[in-house]
Amino acid sequence: MRYTIDSIYPEKERKLFTNREVELAILDKNTEKILDNSGENICFIGLRRVGKSLTLKEYISRLDRNKIFAVYMDFERLDTTPEFFAVQ
C-alpha cells in the first residue's frame, strides 16, 4: 500500500535529510505523550530553507502507521483559491 508521505517525500528528497536526531527524538517523545493523552501541540518556527519541512516529513515517514496517523499539508502551495485547496 502506498502512503501519502511517500508521494510528497520522494527518495531524492530523503537523501537530503541529515542529523536531526534530537528534533526527531523530541517529536517521538511528544507523540508518545499524545498517545497517553498528555502531549501538546508543537510548532516549527524558523527561517526559510533550514529544514523544518524536511524534518517533519522524515518524522512522518518513520511513524508506526498502526499507532498514529499523521497529516502533512504544505499551506504555501495551497493558498491560491478555495477550489485548488479543496482538490489538494
C-alpha positions in Angstrom: 0.0 0.0 0.0 1.3 3.4 -0.9 1.0 6.1 1.7 0.6 9.8 1.1 4.0 10.7 2.7 5.7 8.5 0.0 4.3 10.8 -2.7 5.4 14.1 -1.0 8.7 12.8 0.3 10.5 11.0 -2.6 13.8 9.2 -2.3 15.7 12.1 -3.8 14.5 14.4 -1.0 15.1 11.7 1.7 18.8 11.7 0.7 19.0 15.4 1.8 18.0 14.6 5.4 20.9 14.7 7.8 21.4 14.6 11.5 18.2 15.9 13.1 18.0 13.1 15.6 17.5 15.5 18.5 14.5 17.1 16.8 13.1 13.6 15.8 13.5 12.4 19.4 11.5 15.4 20.7 8.8 14.7 18.2 8.8 11.0 19.1 8.6 11.7 22.8 5.6 14.1 22.3 3.9 11.5 20.1 4.1 9.0 22.9 2.6 11.6 25.2 -0.2 12.3 22.8 -1.0 8.6 22.8 -1.1 8.8 26.6 -3.4 11.9 26.3 -0.8 14.3 27.8 1.0 15.6 24.7 1.0 19.1 23.4 0.9 20.9 20.1 4.3 21.6 18.6 5.0 24.5 16.2 8.1 24.6 13.9 9.3 28.2 13.5 12.4 29.2 11.6 13.9 30.9 8.6 13.1 29.6 5.2 15.1 26.7 3.9 16.6 25.5 7.3 14.9 22.1 7.2 11.6 22.4 9.0 9.5 20.6 6.4 12.2 18.0 5.7 12.5 17.1 9.4 8.7 16.8 9.7 8.5 14.6 6.5 11.3 12.4 7.8 9.5 12.0 11.1 6.2 11.2 9.5 7.9 8.6 7.3 9.3 6.9 10.4 6.0 6.7 12.3 4.4 3.4 13.1 1.3 3.7 10.9 -0.6 1.2 13.1 -0.3 3.5 16.1 -0.8 7.0 14.8 -1.9 8.8 11.6 -0.1 12.0 10.7 -1.1 14.6 8.1 1.3 16.9 6.3 -0.1 19.9 4.5 2.1 22.5 2.7 0.0 25.6 3.1 2.3 27.7 1.0 1.3 25.7 -2.0 -2.4 25.7 -1.1 -3.0 29.4 -0.7 -4.3 30.1 -4.2 -8.0 29.5 -4.5 -10.6 27.7 -2.4 -11.2 25.3 -5.3 -7.5 24.4 -5.6 -7.3 24.0 -1.8 -10.2 21.6 -1.8 -8.8 19.5 -4.5 -5.4 19.3 -2.9 
